[in-house]
Amino acid sequence: MKTTTASAAKAGLEEKLLTIQIEKEFDVLEKRWDARVYIKLYIAARTSGLLASISDRDWRTLTAIGTFMNEQGQCYPSQAALARALGVNRATANRRIQSLARFRFQGKPVLLVEHQYKVAKTGRQFATNRYHIMPTANMKIFDRNGEIA
């Protein structure tokens, strides 16, 4: 099992609010790697004012989306996957995502939603969403070497 972490000084962050830690473990019997993702909450989330500013619903939505985040802060979960993670229906998950996208911390967004459209063979268009957790949220993910990506 491999656990990765990094220090604030190495990361170049003034204050850490949240970090995401990935543990990778090789299952010898199944011959596959399993990954576990943990979100760490730091005292700075309170002292910076983030917890006082963000609603309970937006906080839960941010942390749920964060569990899907890659090293660039991009997240590609479906609304159905987010709904399952939050224990709500898809329409409610959509409203929560929209609410979080409107939320501002220190005057800046914590989440951007990018709509991506694809044309199907039938000519119909359907959208997928890509979510970007912005630097304002100070949510970071660590790579295998313990460095912030």
N, C-alpha and C positions, 0 to 999 in steps of 0.2 A: 504494500500500500504506500502511495506517495502522497504527501500533504504539502501544499505550497502556500507560502505566506510571504509578505514583504513588509519592510518597515516604512514609516511615513517619510523618513529622511531619504531613503533610497528612491521612494516613489516621487519625491519632489512635491508632495502635497503639504499645504499649510496645516490643514486639519482633515483627518479622515472622518467621514460620516458613516459610510457603509463600505464594506468590501465583500466580494464574493470569492469564496475559496473553493477550489476544486480538488477532490481526492480521486485519484485513479487507482483502480485495483484490478489486477489480472486474475480472472477465474480460470484456474488450471484445468478443471474438469470440462468447462464449457469452451475453453480456448478463446476467450474474449475479454476485452477491457470493459469495466463498468466504471462510470463516473458518478460521483456524488457531489452535489453543489450545496454549499452553505453560505448563507448571508450573515455577515458579522455586523453588528450595530455598535458604533462607537459613541462615547459620551458626547462627542462633538455634534452628533445629530440633535442632541438636546440643547447644548450650549450655543450652537450656531443659530438656533431659532427655527430650524426645519420642522421639528416635531410640533412646535407650537403653531406653525403656519399651515401645515398640511392637514387635511381632514383625515379621519380614520379610514374612510373608504378609499381616498386617493393613496394613502400610505399602503394599504393592503394591495391595491392595484399595482403600485410601483414595485413593491417587493415581489409580487407574483410575476410581473413582466421581467424583473431582474433575474429570476431563475432561468430564463430562456436566453439571457444575454451572451453575446460572444465578446471577444477581446476588444472590438471596436465600439462596444455599447449598442450594437444592433441586435434586435430580437425579431424572430420570425414566427411566433406562435400563431395558430389560428385562433379566432375568437372562441371557437368551441373548446380548444385546449385551455385558454384563459378562463373560460366559464367553469370548466371542471376544476381548475386550480383554485378558483375563488369560491366554488360551491354555489354558483348562481347560474341562471339560464343565459343563453348567448346574447339576447337583447340587453339584459342587465349588464353583462360584461362590456358590450359595446358602449353603453351609456357611461360606465365607469372609465373606460379608456378615453372617451371624449372629455370627461370631467378632468382627468389627470392631464390631458393635453392642454386644457385651459389654465391649469394651475401654474402660478409663477412663484418662484422663490428668489428673493432679492431682485425682483423685476425681470427674471429670465425664466424661460420654460425649463421644465425638468424632463419633458417627453415631447418628441416630435413624431408625428404619424405621417408616413409616406404611403399614399395609395398607389398600387401598381396594377395596371390593367393589362389583361392578356386577351387576345382574340381567339376564340375557339373555332373549330372547324365549321360549326353551325353559324358562325358570324356573330354570335353573342359575345359580349364582353363580360368578364367577371373580374372582380378586384381581389387582390390580396394586400394585406397591410404589412409594412415593415415599420418597426418602432425603433427609435433612437433615444436611448437614455442619455441625456445631455450632461455635460460636465458640471452644470449647476447642481445636479443631484449629488455630486461627489460619490457616485457609485462606481466602483472599479472592479475589474476582474483580474485575477492573477493567472499567468501562464505557467507552464511546467517548471520553469526555472525560478519561480518565486518573484519574478519581475512583473511590474504592471505592464500589460501589453499596450 
